[in-house]
Amino acid sequence: MRDPERIEEILTLIRRIWKANPDFRFQQLMYILQAEYSESNNKIGKVESVEVDGFKRVGYDLFNLEDESFKKYLQHSLDHGGWGKNA
């Protein structure tokens, strides 16, 4: 069983990041965090497709990402990435 404490820990980190950047909507924030996680981890989960009209879609499928890995990323982002400048 996964440690239930991880939930509050992750939410606390996201709360700190979001409070430091209150103009982001929640889904914008999550998309940016996923994109940055992917870019800093060999593009894990990055999904790209090109539509018929040539429009390129980019998304992130981090369904299988372990919470501990994302938690470490969030903490590192707060400590070194500038996200927590006002938190």
PDB file with one MODEL, atoms N, CA, C and O in Angstrom:
MODEL        1
ATOM      1  N   MET A   1       0.838  -1.195   0.000  1.00  0.00           N
ATOM      2  CA  MET A   1       0.000   0.000   0.000  1.00  0.00           C
ATOM      3  C   MET A   1       0.877   1.251   0.000  1.00  0.00           C
ATOM      4  O   MET A   1       1.894   1.322   0.690  1.00  0.00           O
ATOM      5  N   ARG A   2       0.462   2.210  -0.776  1.00  0.00           N
ATOM      6  CA  ARG A   2       1.198   3.478  -0.816  1.00  0.00           C
ATOM      7  C   ARG A   2       0.912   4.288   0.450  1.00  0.00           C
ATOM      8  O   ARG A   2      -0.168   4.212   1.034  1.00  0.00           O
ATOM      9  N   ASP A   3       1.901   5.050   0.841  1.00  0.00           N
ATOM     10  CA  ASP A   3       1.786   5.876   2.043  1.00  0.00           C
ATOM     11  C   ASP A   3       0.764   6.992   1.811  1.00  0.00           C
ATOM     12  O   ASP A   3       0.968   7.829   0.931  1.00  0.00           O
ATOM     13  N   PRO A   4      -0.314   7.023   2.568  1.00  0.00           N
ATOM     14  CA  PRO A   4      -1.324   8.065   2.384  1.00  0.00           C
ATOM     15  C   PRO A   4      -0.793   9.478   2.666  1.00  0.00           C
ATOM     16  O   PRO A   4      -1.374  10.454   2.192  1.00  0.00           O
ATOM     17  N   GLU A   5       0.283   9.598   3.417  1.00  0.00           N
ATOM     18  CA  GLU A   5       0.875  10.915   3.710  1.00  0.00           C
ATOM     19  C   GLU A   5       1.351  11.616   2.447  1.00  0.00           C
ATOM     20  O   GLU A   5       1.456  12.842   2.416  1.00  0.00           O
ATOM     21  N   ARG A   6       1.641  10.839   1.399  1.00  0.00           N
ATOM     22  CA  ARG A   6       2.136  11.431   0.152  1.00  0.00           C
ATOM     23  C   ARG A   6       1.118  12.411  -0.420  1.00  0.00           C
ATOM     24  O   ARG A   6       1.487  13.377  -1.089  1.00  0.00           O
ATOM     25  N   ILE A   7      -0.165  12.161  -0.156  1.00  0.00           N
ATOM     26  CA  ILE A   7      -1.217  13.017  -0.712  1.00  0.00           C
ATOM     27  C   ILE A   7      -1.066  14.437  -0.190  1.00  0.00           C
ATOM     28  O   ILE A   7      -1.015  15.388  -0.970  1.00  0.00           O
ATOM     29  N   GLU A   8      -0.996  14.579   1.114  1.00  0.00           N
ATOM     30  CA  GLU A   8      -0.852  15.918   1.702  1.00  0.00           C
ATOM     31  C   GLU A   8       0.480  16.551   1.312  1.00  0.00           C
ATOM     32  O   GLU A   8       0.552  17.758   1.080  1.00  0.00           O
ATOM     33  N   GLU A   9       1.525  15.746   1.240  1.00  0.00           N
ATOM     34  CA  GLU A   9       2.835  16.279   0.870  1.00  0.00           C
ATOM     35  C   GLU A   9       2.822  16.857  -0.545  1.00  0.00           C
ATOM     36  O   GLU A   9       3.341  17.948  -0.782  1.00  0.00           O
ATOM     37  N   ILE A  10       2.227  16.122  -1.479  1.00  0.00           N
ATOM     38  CA  ILE A  10       2.166  16.588  -2.861  1.00  0.00           C
ATOM     39  C   ILE A  10       1.248  17.799  -2.974  1.00  0.00           C
ATOM     40  O   ILE A  10       1.581  18.767  -3.657  1.00  0.00           O
ATOM     41  N   LEU A  11       0.107  17.752  -2.318  1.00  0.00           N
ATOM     42  CA  LEU A  11      -0.808  18.886  -2.362  1.00  0.00           C
ATOM     43  C   LEU A  11      -0.180  20.147  -1.772  1.00  0.00           C
ATOM     44  O   LEU A  11      -0.399  21.248  -2.276  1.00  0.00           O
ATOM     45  N   THR A  12       0.592  19.984  -0.715  1.00  0.00           N
ATOM     46  CA  THR A  12       1.274  21.122  -0.108  1.00  0.00           C
ATOM     47  C   THR A  12       2.267  21.748  -1.084  1.00  0.00           C
ATOM     48  O   THR A  12       2.352  22.972  -1.186  1.00  0.00           O
ATOM     49  N   LEU A  13       3.014  20.915  -1.796  1.00  0.00           N
ATOM     50  CA  LEU A  13       3.969  21.436  -2.778  1.00  0.00           C
ATOM     51  C   LEU A  13       3.251  22.153  -3.916  1.00  0.00           C
ATOM     52  O   LEU A  13       3.663  23.236  -4.331  1.00  0.00           O
ATOM     53  N   ILE A  14       2.183  21.549  -4.418  1.00  0.00           N
ATOM     54  CA  ILE A  14       1.415  22.194  -5.490  1.00  0.00           C
ATOM     55  C   ILE A  14       0.805  23.497  -4.990  1.00  0.00           C
ATOM     56  O   ILE A  14       0.809  24.496  -5.710  1.00  0.00           O
ATOM     57  N   ARG A  15       0.282  23.500  -3.770  1.00  0.00           N
ATOM     58  CA  ARG A  15      -0.289  24.711  -3.178  1.00  0.00           C
ATOM     59  C   ARG A  15       0.745  25.829  -3.131  1.00  0.00           C
ATOM     60  O   ARG A  15       0.438  26.969  -3.479  1.00  0.00           O
ATOM     61  N   ARG A  16       1.961  25.516  -2.708  1.00  0.00           N
ATOM     62  CA  ARG A  16       3.025  26.528  -2.632  1.00  0.00           C
ATOM     63  C   ARG A  16       3.348  27.093  -4.009  1.00  0.00           C
ATOM     64  O   ARG A  16       3.516  28.301  -4.174  1.00  0.00           O
ATOM     65  N   ILE A  17       3.432  26.211  -4.983  1.00  0.00           N
ATOM     66  CA  ILE A  17       3.734  26.656  -6.347  1.00  0.00           C
ATOM     67  C   ILE A  17       2.599  27.518  -6.880  1.00  0.00           C
ATOM     68  O   ILE A  17       2.839  28.572  -7.468  1.00  0.00           O
ATOM     69  N   TRP A  18       1.365  27.074  -6.676  1.00  0.00           N
ATOM     70  CA  TRP A  18       0.221  27.810  -7.206  1.00  0.00           C
ATOM     71  C   TRP A  18       0.068  29.166  -6.520  1.00  0.00           C
ATOM     72  O   TRP A  18      -0.234  30.159  -7.181  1.00  0.00           O
ATOM     73  N   LYS A  19       0.271  29.221  -5.203  1.00  0.00           N
ATOM     74  CA  LYS A  19       0.166  30.495  -4.493  1.00  0.00           C
ATOM     75  C   LYS A  19       1.230  31.486  -4.949  1.00  0.00           C
ATOM     76  O   LYS A  19       1.009  32.697  -4.926  1.00  0.00           O
ATOM     77  N   ALA A  20       2.369  30.976  -5.358  1.00  0.00           N
ATOM     78  CA  ALA A  20       3.422  31.853  -5.875  1.00  0.00           C
ATOM     79  C   ALA A  20       3.119  32.309  -7.302  1.00  0.00           C
ATOM     80  O   ALA A  20       3.747  33.239  -7.808  1.00  0.00           O
ATOM     81  N   ASN A  21       2.159  31.655  -7.943  1.00  0.00           N
ATOM     82  CA  ASN A  21       1.792  31.952  -9.333  1.00  0.00           C
ATOM     83  C   ASN A  21       0.269  31.945  -9.464  1.00  0.00           C
ATOM     84  O   ASN A  21      -0.275  31.128 -10.207  1.00  0.00           O
ATOM     85  N   PRO A  22      -0.424  32.831  -8.764  1.00  0.00           N
ATOM     86  CA  PRO A  22      -1.882  32.763  -8.680  1.00  0.00           C
ATOM     87  C   PRO A  22      -2.627  33.086  -9.971  1.00  0.00           C
ATOM     88  O   PRO A  22      -3.826  32.824 -10.063  1.00  0.00           O
ATOM     89  N   ASP A  23      -1.957  33.641 -10.958  1.00  0.00           N
ATOM     90  CA  ASP A  23      -2.643  33.948 -12.215  1.00  0.00           C
ATOM     91  C   ASP A  23      -2.870  32.715 -13.074  1.00  0.00           C
ATOM     92  O   ASP A  23      -3.677  32.752 -14.003  1.00  0.00           O
ATOM     93  N   PHE A  24      -2.174  31.631 -12.783  1.00  0.00           N
ATOM     94  CA  PHE A  24      -2.414  30.391 -13.529  1.00  0.00           C
ATOM     95  C   PHE A  24      -3.735  29.777 -13.104  1.00  0.00           C
ATOM     96  O   PHE A  24      -4.086  29.773 -11.924  1.00  0.00           O
ATOM     97  N   ARG A  25      -4.463  29.258 -14.087  1.00  0.00           N
ATOM     98  CA  ARG A  25      -5.593  28.405 -13.762  1.00  0.00           C
ATOM     99  C   ARG A  25      -5.007  27.043 -13.374  1.00  0.00           C
ATOM    100  O   ARG A  25      -3.878  26.723 -13.746  1.00  0.00           O
ATOM    101  N   PHE A  26      -5.776  26.244 -12.626  1.00  0.00           N
ATOM    102  CA  PHE A  26      -5.246  24.982 -12.123  1.00  0.00           C
ATOM    103  C   PHE A  26      -4.748  24.083 -13.262  1.00  0.00           C
ATOM    104  O   PHE A  26      -3.647  23.539 -13.182  1.00  0.00           O
ATOM    105  N   GLN A  27      -5.543  23.928 -14.305  1.00  0.00           N
ATOM    106  CA  GLN A  27      -5.138  23.043 -15.396  1.00  0.00           C
ATOM    107  C   GLN A  27      -3.918  23.581 -16.140  1.00  0.00           C
ATOM    108  O   GLN A  27      -3.101  22.798 -16.625  1.00  0.00           O
ATOM    109  N   GLN A  28      -3.785  24.892 -16.238  1.00  0.00           N
ATOM    110  CA  GLN A  28      -2.572  25.470 -16.827  1.00  0.00           C
ATOM    111  C   GLN A  28      -1.359  25.067 -15.994  1.00  0.00           C
ATOM    112  O   GLN A  28      -0.338  24.631 -16.526  1.00  0.00           O
ATOM    113  N   LEU A  29      -1.490  25.221 -14.687  1.00  0.00           N
ATOM    114  CA  LEU A  29      -0.399  24.881 -13.790  1.00  0.00           C
ATOM    115  C   LEU A  29      -0.014  23.413 -13.941  1.00  0.00           C
ATOM    116  O   LEU A  29       1.167  23.085 -14.049  1.00  0.00           O
ATOM    117  N   MET A  30      -1.003  22.538 -13.948  1.00  0.00           N
ATOM    118  CA  MET A  30      -0.712  21.103 -14.061  1.00  0.00           C
ATOM    119  C   MET A  30      -0.065  20.777 -15.404  1.00  0.00           C
ATOM    120  O   MET A  30       0.855  19.960 -15.466  1.00  0.00           O
ATOM    121  N   TYR A  31      -0.534  21.404 -16.471  1.00  0.00           N
ATOM    122  CA  TYR A  31       0.053  21.161 -17.790  1.00  0.00           C
ATOM    123  C   TYR A  31       1.515  21.592 -17.810  1.00  0.00           C
ATOM    124  O   TYR A  31       2.377  20.869 -18.310  1.00  0.00           O
ATOM    125  N   ILE A  32       1.785  22.766 -17.267  1.00  0.00           N
ATOM    126  CA  ILE A  32       3.161  23.277 -17.239  1.00  0.00           C
ATOM    127  C   ILE A  32       4.046  22.378 -16.387  1.00  0.00           C
ATOM    128  O   ILE A  32       5.167  22.063 -16.786  1.00  0.00           O
ATOM    129  N   LEU A  33       3.564  21.961 -15.222  1.00  0.00           N
ATOM    130  CA  LEU A  33       4.351  21.076 -14.365  1.00  0.00           C
ATOM    131  C   LEU A  33       4.634  19.746 -15.061  1.00  0.00           C
ATOM    132  O   LEU A  33       5.751  19.232 -14.989  1.00  0.00           O
ATOM    133  N   GLN A  34       3.626  19.187 -15.735  1.00  0.00           N
ATOM    134  CA  GLN A  34       3.831  17.942 -16.466  1.00  0.00           C
ATOM    135  C   GLN A  34       4.830  18.134 -17.603  1.00  0.00           C
ATOM    136  O   GLN A  34       5.702  17.291 -17.813  1.00  0.00           O
ATOM    137  N   ALA A  35       4.707  19.230 -18.329  1.00  0.00           N
ATOM    138  CA  ALA A  35       5.614  19.502 -19.442  1.00  0.00           C
ATOM    139  C   ALA A  35       7.050  19.636 -18.947  1.00  0.00           C
ATOM    140  O   ALA A  35       7.975  19.085 -19.544  1.00  0.00           O
ATOM    141  N   GLU A  36       7.229  20.368 -17.857  1.00  0.00           N
ATOM    142  CA  GLU A  36       8.575  20.548 -17.320  1.00  0.00           C
ATOM    143  C   GLU A  36       9.132  19.240 -16.769  1.00  0.00           C
ATOM    144  O   GLU A  36      10.318  18.951 -16.927  1.00  0.00           O
ATOM    145  N   TYR A  37       8.276  18.450 -16.123  1.00  0.00           N
ATOM    146  CA  TYR A  37       8.736  17.150 -15.639  1.00  0.00           C
ATOM    147  C   TYR A  37       9.206  16.306 -16.821  1.00  0.00           C
ATOM    148  O   TYR A  37      10.282  15.710 -16.778  1.00  0.00           O
ATOM    149  N   SER A  38       8.400  16.259 -17.863  1.00  0.00           N
ATOM    150  CA  SER A  38       8.728  15.467 -19.046  1.00  0.00           C
ATOM    151  C   SER A  38      10.044  15.930 -19.668  1.00  0.00           C
ATOM    152  O   SER A  38      10.911  15.111 -19.972  1.00  0.00           O
ATOM    153  N   GLU A  39      10.190  17.224 -19.855  1.00  0.00           N
ATOM    154  CA  GLU A  39      11.407  17.763 -20.478  1.00  0.00           C
ATOM    155  C   GLU A  39      12.652  17.457 -19.647  1.00  0.00           C
ATOM    156  O   GLU A  39      13.723  17.203 -20.198  1.00  0.00           O
ATOM    157  N   SER A  40      12.512  17.482 -18.347  1.00  0.00           N
ATOM    158  CA  SER A  40      13.676  17.243 -17.498  1.00  0.00           C
ATOM    159  C   SER A  40      13.943  15.753 -17.260  1.00  0.00           C
ATOM    160  O   SER A  40      14.909  15.391 -16.589  1.00  0.00           O
ATOM    161  N   ASN A  41      13.079  14.893 -17.815  1.00  0.00           N
ATOM    162  CA  ASN A  41      13.230  13.451 -17.634  1.00  0.00           C
ATOM    163  C   ASN A  41      13.125  12.724 -18.974  1.00  0.00           C
ATOM    164  O   ASN A  41      12.333  11.796 -19.139  1.00  0.00           O
ATOM    165  N   ASN A  42      13.939  13.167 -19.913  1.00  0.00           N
ATOM    166  CA  ASN A  42      14.058  12.503 -21.210  1.00  0.00           C
ATOM    167  C   ASN A  42      12.729  12.403 -21.961  1.00  0.00           C
ATOM    168  O   ASN A  42      12.466  11.423 -22.659  1.00  0.00           O
ATOM    169  N   LYS A  43      11.899  13.432 -21.803  1.00  0.00           N
ATOM    170  CA  LYS A  43      10.603  13.551 -22.494  1.00  0.00           C
ATOM    171  C   LYS A  43       9.628  12.414 -22.176  1.00  0.00           C
ATOM    172  O   LYS A  43       8.783  12.057 -22.997  1.00  0.00           O
ATOM    173  N   ILE A  44       9.762  11.853 -20.973  1.00  0.00           N
ATOM    174  CA  ILE A  44       8.860  10.777 -20.554  1.00  0.00           C
ATOM    175  C   ILE A  44       7.412  11.262 -20.619  1.00  0.00           C
ATOM    176  O   ILE A  44       7.097  12.358 -20.155  1.00  0.00           O
ATOM    177  N   GLY A  45       6.547  10.451 -21.188  1.00  0.00           N
ATOM    178  CA  GLY A  45       5.125  10.741 -21.240  1.00  0.00           C
ATOM    179  C   GLY A  45       4.689  11.732 -22.298  1.00  0.00           C
ATOM    180  O   GLY A  45       3.490  11.962 -22.456  1.00  0.00           O
ATOM    181  N   LYS A  46       5.619  12.329 -23.030  1.00  0.00           N
ATOM    182  CA  LYS A  46       5.248  13.327 -24.037  1.00  0.00           C
ATOM    183  C   LYS A  46       4.541  12.629 -25.195  1.00  0.00           C
ATOM    184  O   LYS A  46       5.022  11.626 -25.722  1.00  0.00           O
ATOM    185  N   VAL A  47       3.393  13.179 -25.578  1.00  0.00           N
ATOM    186  CA  VAL A  47       2.590  12.624 -26.659  1.00  0.00           C
ATOM    187  C   VAL A  47       2.371  13.738 -27.681  1.00  0.00           C
ATOM    188  O   VAL A  47       1.872  14.814 -27.352  1.00  0.00           O
ATOM    189  N   GLU A  48       2.752  13.458 -28.920  1.00  0.00           N
ATOM    190  CA  GLU A  48       2.576  14.447 -29.980  1.00  0.00           C
ATOM    191  C   GLU A  48       1.791  13.826 -31.128  1.00  0.00           C
ATOM    192  O   GLU A  48       1.947  12.645 -31.439  1.00  0.00           O
ATOM    193  N   SER A  49       0.956  14.632 -31.743  1.00  0.00           N
ATOM    194  CA  SER A  49       0.255  14.183 -32.943  1.00  0.00           C
ATOM    195  C   SER A  49       0.076  15.385 -33.858  1.00  0.00           C
ATOM    196  O   SER A  49       0.047  16.530 -33.406  1.00  0.00           O
ATOM    197  N   VAL A  50      -0.044  15.109 -35.138  1.00  0.00           N
ATOM    198  CA  VAL A  50      -0.279  16.157 -36.120  1.00  0.00           C
ATOM    199  C   VAL A  50      -1.658  15.926 -36.712  1.00  0.00           C
ATOM    200  O   VAL A  50      -1.965  14.845 -37.213  1.00  0.00           O
ATOM    201  N   GLU A  51      -2.477  16.958 -36.644  1.00  0.00           N
ATOM    202  CA  GLU A  51      -3.836  16.873 -37.162  1.00  0.00           C
ATOM    203  C   GLU A  51      -3.827  16.999 -38.686  1.00  0.00           C
ATOM    204  O   GLU A  51      -2.806  17.339 -39.283  1.00  0.00           O
ATOM    205  N   VAL A  52      -4.960  16.725 -39.298  1.00  0.00           N
ATOM    206  CA  VAL A  52      -5.099  16.784 -40.756  1.00  0.00           C
ATOM    207  C   VAL A  52      -4.725  18.169 -41.286  1.00  0.00           C
ATOM    208  O   VAL A  52      -4.130  18.286 -42.357  1.00  0.00           O
ATOM    209  N   ASP A  53      -5.069  19.205 -40.543  1.00  0.00           N
ATOM    210  CA  ASP A  53      -4.768  20.569 -40.996  1.00  0.00           C
ATOM    211  C   ASP A  53      -3.334  20.996 -40.677  1.00  0.00           C
ATOM    212  O   ASP A  53      -2.958  22.145 -40.911  1.00  0.00           O
ATOM    213  N   GLY A  54      -2.533  20.067 -40.141  1.00  0.00           N
ATOM    214  CA  GLY A  54      -1.142  20.360 -39.827  1.00  0.00           C
ATOM    215  C   GLY A  54      -0.911  20.882 -38.423  1.00  0.00           C
ATOM    216  O   GLY A  54       0.231  21.048 -37.995  1.00  0.00           O
ATOM    217  N   PHE A  55      -1.994  21.141 -37.707  1.00  0.00           N
ATOM    218  CA  PHE A  55      -1.881  21.618 -36.333  1.00  0.00           C
ATOM    219  C   PHE A  55      -1.271  20.523 -35.465  1.00  0.00           C
ATOM    220  O   PHE A  55      -1.709  19.373 -35.498  1.00  0.00           O
ATOM    221  N   LYS A  56      -0.267  20.888 -34.698  1.00  0.00           N
ATOM    222  CA  LYS A  56       0.422  19.922 -33.846  1.00  0.00           C
ATOM    223  C   LYS A  56      -0.154  19.971 -32.435  1.00  0.00           C
ATOM    224  O   LYS A  56      -0.275  21.043 -31.842  1.00  0.00           O
ATOM    225  N   ARG A  57      -0.504  18.811 -31.907  1.00  0.00           N
ATOM    226  CA  ARG A  57      -0.994  18.707 -30.543  1.00  0.00           C
ATOM    227  C   ARG A  57       0.094  18.078 -29.676  1.00  0.00           C
ATOM    228  O   ARG A  57       0.754  17.117 -30.072  1.00  0.00           O
ATOM    229  N   VAL A  58       0.260  18.640 -28.494  1.00  0.00           N
ATOM    230  CA  VAL A  58       1.230  18.105 -27.549  1.00  0.00           C
ATOM    231  C   VAL A  58       0.520  17.914 -26.211  1.00  0.00           C
ATOM    232  O   VAL A  58      -0.185  18.802 -25.732  1.00  0.00           O
ATOM    233  N   GLY A  59       0.719  16.758 -25.628  1.00  0.00           N
ATOM    234  CA  GLY A  59       0.149  16.465 -24.324  1.00  0.00           C
ATOM    235  C   GLY A  59       1.125  15.610 -23.530  1.00  0.00           C
ATOM    236  O   GLY A  59       2.212  15.281 -24.005  1.00  0.00           O
ATOM    237  N   TYR A  60       0.727  15.259 -22.328  1.00  0.00           N
ATOM    238  CA  TYR A  60       1.600  14.487 -21.448  1.00  0.00           C
ATOM    239  C   TYR A  60       0.786  13.399 -20.766  1.00  0.00           C
ATOM    240  O   TYR A  60      -0.238  13.675 -20.140  1.00  0.00           O
ATOM    241  N   ASP A  61       1.245  12.171 -20.892  1.00  0.00           N
ATOM    242  CA  ASP A  61       0.593  11.024 -20.281  1.00  0.00           C
ATOM    243  C   ASP A  61       1.525  10.493 -19.190  1.00  0.00           C
ATOM    244  O   ASP A  61       2.417   9.685 -19.449  1.00  0.00           O
ATOM    245  N   LEU A  62       1.296  10.965 -17.979  1.00  0.00           N
ATOM    246  CA  LEU A  62       2.128  10.564 -16.845  1.00  0.00           C
ATOM    247  C   LEU A  62       1.353   9.616 -15.921  1.00  0.00           C
ATOM    248  O   LEU A  62       1.598   9.571 -14.715  1.00  0.00           O
ATOM    249  N   PHE A  63       0.422   8.866 -16.502  1.00  0.00           N
ATOM    250  CA  PHE A  63      -0.436   7.955 -15.747  1.00  0.00           C
ATOM    251  C   PHE A  63       0.368   7.001 -14.870  1.00  0.00           C
ATOM    252  O   PHE A  63      -0.021   6.737 -13.732  1.00  0.00           O
ATOM    253  N   ASN A  64       1.466   6.489 -15.374  1.00  0.00           N
ATOM    254  CA  ASN A  64       2.249   5.491 -14.640  1.00  0.00           C
ATOM    255  C   ASN A  64       3.370   6.086 -13.791  1.00  0.00           C
ATOM    256  O   ASN A  64       4.142   5.348 -13.178  1.00  0.00           O
ATOM    257  N   LEU A  65       3.464   7.390 -13.752  1.00  0.00           N
ATOM    258  CA  LEU A  65       4.505   8.042 -12.959  1.00  0.00           C
ATOM    259  C   LEU A  65       4.226   7.849 -11.473  1.00  0.00           C
ATOM    260  O   LEU A  65       3.128   8.139 -10.997  1.00  0.00           O
ATOM    261  N   GLU A  66       5.209   7.367 -10.755  1.00  0.00           N
ATOM    262  CA  GLU A  66       5.049   7.178  -9.307  1.00  0.00           C
ATOM    263  C   GLU A  66       5.006   8.538  -8.605  1.00  0.00           C
ATOM    264  O   GLU A  66       5.730   9.464  -8.971  1.00  0.00           O
ATOM    265  N   ASP A  67       4.152   8.637  -7.603  1.00  0.00           N
ATOM    266  CA  ASP A  67       3.985   9.882  -6.868  1.00  0.00           C
ATOM    267  C   ASP A  67       5.297  10.384  -6.270  1.00  0.00           C
ATOM    268  O   ASP A  67       5.550  11.588  -6.251  1.00  0.00           O
ATOM    269  N   GLU A  68       6.123   9.475  -5.788  1.00  0.00           N
ATOM    270  CA  GLU A  68       7.389   9.871  -5.164  1.00  0.00           C
ATOM    271  C   GLU A  68       8.277  10.614  -6.154  1.00  0.00           C
ATOM    272  O   GLU A  68       8.948  11.577  -5.784  1.00  0.00           O
ATOM    273  N   SER A  69       8.286  10.177  -7.395  1.00  0.00           N
ATOM    274  CA  SER A  69       9.095  10.845  -8.424  1.00  0.00           C
ATOM    275  C   SER A  69       8.573  12.252  -8.687  1.00  0.00           C
ATOM    276  O   SER A  69       9.355  13.196  -8.803  1.00  0.00           O
ATOM    277  N   PHE A  70       7.249  12.392  -8.782  1.00  0.00           N
ATOM    278  CA  PHE A  70       6.674  13.717  -9.032  1.00  0.00           C
ATOM    279  C   PHE A  70       6.871  14.618  -7.822  1.00  0.00           C
ATOM    280  O   PHE A  70       7.128  15.812  -7.971  1.00  0.00           O
ATOM    281  N   LYS A  71       6.752  14.051  -6.625  1.00  0.00           N
ATOM    282  CA  LYS A  71       6.965  14.825  -5.397  1.00  0.00           C
ATOM    283  C   LYS A  71       8.394  15.377  -5.349  1.00  0.00           C
ATOM    284  O   LYS A  71       8.607  16.541  -5.009  1.00  0.00           O
ATOM    285  N   LYS A  72       9.361  14.539  -5.691  1.00  0.00           N
ATOM    286  CA  LYS A  72      10.757  14.996  -5.718  1.00  0.00           C
ATOM    287  C   LYS A  72      10.948  16.101  -6.743  1.00  0.00           C
ATOM    288  O   LYS A  72      11.670  17.067  -6.496  1.00  0.00           O
ATOM    289  N   TYR A  73      10.299  15.958  -7.896  1.00  0.00           N
ATOM    290  CA  TYR A  73      10.384  16.990  -8.927  1.00  0.00           C
ATOM    291  C   TYR A  73       9.794  18.313  -8.420  1.00  0.00           C
ATOM    292  O   TYR A  73      10.388  19.376  -8.601  1.00  0.00           O
ATOM    293  N   LEU A  74       8.623  18.236  -7.785  1.00  0.00           N
ATOM    294  CA  LEU A  74       7.990  19.453  -7.278  1.00  0.00           C
ATOM    295  C   LEU A  74       8.877  20.139  -6.240  1.00  0.00           C
ATOM    296  O   LEU A  74       9.038  21.359  -6.270  1.00  0.00           O
ATOM    297  N   GLN A  75       9.442  19.371  -5.335  1.00  0.00           N
ATOM    298  CA  GLN A  75      10.317  19.948  -4.309  1.00  0.00           C
ATOM    299  C   GLN A  75      11.550  20.574  -4.949  1.00  0.00           C
ATOM    300  O   GLN A  75      11.957  21.674  -4.578  1.00  0.00           O
ATOM    301  N   HIS A  76      12.137  19.880  -5.898  1.00  0.00           N
ATOM    302  CA  HIS A  76      13.311  20.416  -6.592  1.00  0.00           C
ATOM    303  C   HIS A  76      12.945  21.703  -7.336  1.00  0.00           C
ATOM    304  O   HIS A  76      13.722  22.658  -7.353  1.00  0.00           O
ATOM    305  N   SER A  77      11.777  21.722  -7.938  1.00  0.00           N
ATOM    306  CA  SER A  77      11.329  22.920  -8.657  1.00  0.00           C
ATOM    307  C   SER A  77      11.168  24.100  -7.720  1.00  0.00           C
ATOM    308  O   SER A  77      11.534  25.225  -8.061  1.00  0.00           O
ATOM    309  N   LEU A  78      10.622  23.849  -6.542  1.00  0.00           N
ATOM    310  CA  LEU A  78      10.492  24.921  -5.555  1.00  0.00           C
ATOM    311  C   LEU A  78      11.854  25.405  -5.087  1.00  0.00           C
ATOM    312  O   LEU A  78      12.075  26.606  -4.931  1.00  0.00           O
ATOM    313  N   ASP A  79      12.767  24.466  -4.865  1.00  0.00           N
ATOM    314  CA  ASP A  79      14.086  24.813  -4.337  1.00  0.00           C
ATOM    315  C   ASP A  79      14.988  25.481  -5.370  1.00  0.00           C
ATOM    316  O   ASP A  79      15.798  26.342  -5.026  1.00  0.00           O
ATOM    317  N   HIS A  80      14.849  25.079  -6.648  1.00  0.00           N
ATOM    318  CA  HIS A  80      15.820  25.522  -7.651  1.00  0.00           C
ATOM    319  C   HIS A  80      15.215  26.119  -8.916  1.00  0.00           C
ATOM    320  O   HIS A  80      15.943  26.685  -9.732  1.00  0.00           O
ATOM    321  N   GLY A  81      13.907  26.006  -9.098  1.00  0.00           N
ATOM    322  CA  GLY A  81      13.334  26.395 -10.374  1.00  0.00           C
ATOM    323  C   GLY A  81      12.659  27.744 -10.420  1.00  0.00           C
ATOM    324  O   GLY A  81      12.169  28.150 -11.474  1.00  0.00           O
ATOM    325  N   GLY A  82      12.619  28.451  -9.300  1.00  0.00           N
ATOM    326  CA  GLY A  82      11.995  29.752  -9.319  1.00  0.00           C
ATOM    327  C   GLY A  82      10.482  29.746  -9.094  1.00  0.00           C
ATOM    328  O   GLY A  82       9.871  30.811  -9.005  1.00  0.00           O
ATOM    329  N   TRP A  83       9.871  28.561  -9.002  1.00  0.00           N
ATOM    330  CA  TRP A  83       8.425  28.482  -8.800  1.00  0.00           C
ATOM    331  C   TRP A  83       8.013  29.089  -7.465  1.00  0.00           C
ATOM    332  O   TRP A  83       6.960  29.719  -7.366  1.00  0.00           O
ATOM    333  N   GLY A  84       8.833  28.903  -6.448  1.00  0.00           N
ATOM    334  CA  GLY A  84       8.430  29.318  -5.118  1.00  0.00           C
ATOM    335  C   GLY A  84       8.894  30.697  -4.720  1.00  0.00           C
ATOM    336  O   GLY A  84       8.993  30.997  -3.530  1.00  0.00           O
ATOM    337  N   LYS A  85       9.179  31.542  -5.691  1.00  0.00           N
ATOM    338  CA  LYS A  85       9.737  32.863  -5.377  1.00  0.00           C
ATOM    339  C   LYS A  85       8.907  33.675  -4.405  1.00  0.00           C
ATOM    340  O   LYS A  85       9.449  34.479  -3.646  1.00  0.00           O
ATOM    341  N   ASN A  86       7.577  33.474  -4.418  1.00  0.00           N
ATOM    342  CA  ASN A  86       6.698  34.211  -3.521  1.00  0.00           C
ATOM    343  C   ASN A  86       6.030  33.330  -2.482  1.00  0.00           C
ATOM    344  O   ASN A  86       5.203  33.801  -1.701  1.00  0.00           O
ATOM    345  N   ALA A  87       6.386  32.047  -2.470  1.00  0.00           N
ATOM    346  CA  ALA A  87       5.692  31.118  -1.559  1.00  0.00           C
ATOM    347  C   ALA A  87       6.257  31.185  -0.164  1.00  0.00           C
ATOM    348  O   ALA A  87       5.791  30.472   0.725  1.00  0.00           O
TER     349      ALA A  87
ENDMDL
END
